[in-house]
Amino acid sequence: IPACGGLPHNIILDMATSQVSGSTIRQYHNQGRTIDPEWTITTKGETTLDPAHFMEGAAVLLPLGGRSTGHKGFGLALVAELLGGIAGGSMAGESEDDWFSNAGLFFFLDPLRFQPREQWERRVANFAVYLREKGGRLPGSGAHERALESLERGITISPQTATSLCRLAEDLDVEIPESLKTAGDSNPEEQVRTW
């Protein structure tokens, strides 16, 4: 992320999304050192201090986080804050703005610039199957399932959210559906703040 002169350096986050990189494990192995038990897990689901287990394929890298590499999550949070700031949103440390917004900066990549559609479709589908077999899932799959369920059954919102929507509709002079009015919180004294 360019600092454009605001700092003597640009902001660069260069990290593996695992606890450590595979090359770090290799370095520990070559030096005869033990590894942190949070870095890998064996194929039997056990922790290990021996880097040879990873080098031999009997252990895999664990994802970042926890006490050992939680700083990586902090780095990701900082980058998200800076990217949101590029998009015009308020950043931590700024107090002169009289408005608040959850800013977002969106990047769009066309996978067809890298490979044919059929190839990418097949690879994504295979990856999803692999994750399901391992007990995981791709981001967005849960939201997709909930969206399908909402199309079938409708959506449920909390009384506080209904009340906030009603107030927003009144401010914008938009007609409020009866179903939203009846879903609203009956006690405005006990409102929970929503953004």
MOTA-V906649 format. One record per helix or strand. SS is the DSSP state (hx for helix, st for strand). FROM is the first residue (numbers start at 0). TO is the last residue. If there is no record, write none. Layout:
SS/FROM/TO  SS/FROM/TO
//
This chain:
st/17/17  hx/21/30  st/39/41  hx/50/54  st/58/60  st/62/62  hx/65/85  hx/110/112  hx/116/132  hx/140/152  hx/158/170  hx/177/182  hx/187/189
//
